[in-house]
């Protein structure tokens, strides 16, 4: 094979690898994300300890899934001193979708703003990996003027 032929073959393989399957090709649906892998791994939820009234802050949640799970979206519902964060990930609806047996993690970030000084609460809702049961992680937060 000539040098040019070799370069073309490598380029073709690189392009083919970059055009991998997305599970949306098999139909997908959002489901509440897995946030709890089980003991001894605690859910990975990062919330500031202190925020200012009316100033947006970021809640970071790591979600988990197998080779067929793609990162989804995050819903936020906030009141004066509490917020509920719900990350979702996409799962294929076609049971014949080819899946790898890897553990993937996805970082979800949500912007939250609380309006009342004092002690606040941030709840992150998701599922447990082992049995799919709902789980809620609660974090206290100080809201200052």
C-alpha positions as CSV (number, residue, x, y, z in Angstrom):
1,X,0.0,0.0,0.0
2,X,1.3,3.4,-0.9
3,X,1.8,6.1,1.8
4,X,-1.2,8.0,0.3
5,X,-3.3,4.9,0.4
6,X,-2.4,4.3,4.0
7,X,-3.2,7.9,5.0
8,X,-6.6,7.6,3.3
9,X,-7.3,4.3,5.1
10,X,-6.4,5.9,8.4
11,X,-8.6,8.9,7.7
12,X,-11.5,6.8,6.7
13,X,-11.3,4.7,9.9
14,X,-11.0,7.9,12.0
15,X,-14.1,9.3,10.4
16,X,-16.0,6.1,10.9
17,X,-15.1,6.0,14.6
18,X,-16.2,9.6,15.0
19,X,-19.6,8.8,13.4
20,X,-20.5,6.3,16.2
21,X,-24.0,5.2,17.0
22,X,-26.1,7.5,19.1
23,X,-28.8,5.8,21.0
24,X,-31.3,8.3,19.7
25,X,-31.0,6.3,16.5
26,X,-32.8,3.5,18.3
27,X,-35.4,5.8,19.9
28,X,-34.8,7.1,23.3
29,X,-36.7,8.4,26.3
30,X,-35.8,10.5,29.3
31,X,-35.8,8.7,32.6
32,X,-34.9,10.0,36.1
33,X,-31.2,9.7,36.3
34,X,-29.2,7.3,38.5
35,X,-27.5,9.3,41.2
36,X,-26.8,6.6,43.8
37,X,-24.4,3.7,43.0
38,X,-25.0,2.3,46.5
39,X,-22.7,2.0,49.6
40,X,-20.0,2.9,50.1
41,X,-20.3,5.4,47.2
42,X,-22.3,8.5,48.3
43,X,-24.2,10.4,45.6
44,X,-22.1,13.1,44.0
45,X,-24.0,16.2,44.6
46,X,-22.2,19.5,45.0
47,X,-24.0,22.5,46.4
48,X,-22.4,25.7,47.9
49,X,-22.7,25.9,51.6
50,X,-23.5,29.6,51.5
51,X,-25.2,31.8,48.8
52,X,-26.5,35.3,48.5
53,X,-30.2,36.2,48.2
54,X,-31.2,36.5,44.6
55,X,-27.8,35.5,43.2
56,X,-27.8,32.4,41.0
57,X,-25.6,29.5,42.0
58,X,-24.8,26.1,40.4
59,X,-25.8,22.7,41.7
60,X,-23.7,19.9,40.2
61,X,-24.9,16.3,40.1
62,X,-23.1,13.3,38.6
63,X,-25.3,10.7,37.1
64,X,-24.5,7.2,36.0
65,X,-25.6,4.7,33.4
66,X,-24.4,1.9,31.1
67,X,-23.1,2.1,27.6
68,X,-26.6,2.9,26.2
69,X,-27.3,5.9,28.5
70,X,-26.8,9.4,27.1
71,X,-26.7,12.6,29.1
72,X,-30.1,14.2,29.3
73,X,-31.5,17.4,30.8
74,X,-32.1,18.8,34.3
75,X,-35.3,20.3,35.6
76,X,-35.3,22.9,38.5
77,X,-38.1,24.1,40.6
78,X,-37.2,26.8,43.1
79,X,-39.2,28.5,45.8
80,X,-38.1,31.3,48.2
81,X,-35.7,29.1,50.3
82,X,-35.8,25.6,48.7
83,X,-35.1,24.0,45.4
84,X,-35.8,20.7,43.7
85,X,-33.3,19.5,41.1
86,X,-34.2,16.5,38.8
87,X,-31.6,15.2,36.4
88,X,-32.8,13.0,33.5
89,X,-30.7,10.8,31.2
90,X,-31.8,9.2,27.9
91,X,-32.3,5.5,27.6
92,X,-32.9,3.6,24.4
93,X,-36.5,2.4,23.8
94,X,-35.4,-0.3,21.4
95,X,-34.4,-3.4,23.3
96,X,-32.1,-4.4,20.4
97,X,-29.9,-1.3,20.7
98,X,-26.3,-2.4,20.9
99,X,-24.9,-1.5,24.3
100,X,-21.5,-1.7,25.8
101,X,-21.0,-2.9,29.4
102,X,-19.2,0.2,30.6
103,X,-20.2,2.6,33.4
104,X,-20.6,6.1,32.2
105,X,-20.9,9.2,34.2
106,X,-22.5,12.5,33.2
107,X,-22.2,15.9,34.9
108,X,-25.5,17.8,35.1
109,X,-25.4,21.4,36.2
110,X,-28.4,23.5,37.2
111,X,-28.6,27.1,38.0
112,X,-30.7,27.9,41.1
113,X,-31.7,31.2,42.7
114,X,-33.2,31.5,46.2
115,X,-34.9,34.6,47.5
116,X,-35.3,34.4,51.2
117,X,-32.4,34.8,53.7
118,X,-31.9,32.1,56.3
119,X,-31.5,28.3,56.0
120,X,-32.4,26.8,52.7
121,X,-32.8,23.3,51.3
122,X,-31.7,21.8,48.0
123,X,-33.1,18.4,47.1
124,X,-31.8,16.3,44.2
125,X,-34.2,13.6,43.0
126,X,-33.0,10.6,41.1
127,X,-32.8,6.8,41.3
128,X,-30.6,4.1,42.9
129,X,-28.5,2.0,40.5
130,X,-29.1,-1.3,42.2
131,X,-32.9,-1.5,42.2
132,X,-34.0,1.7,40.3
133,X,-35.9,2.9,43.4
134,X,-36.3,6.7,43.9
135,X,-33.7,8.4,46.0
136,X,-33.5,12.0,47.2
137,X,-30.3,13.7,48.4
138,X,-30.9,16.8,50.6
139,X,-28.4,19.5,51.3
140,X,-28.8,22.5,53.7
141,X,-27.6,25.9,52.5
142,X,-27.2,29.2,54.2
143,X,-28.8,32.1,52.3
144,X,-27.3,35.5,53.2
145,X,-28.2,39.1,52.4
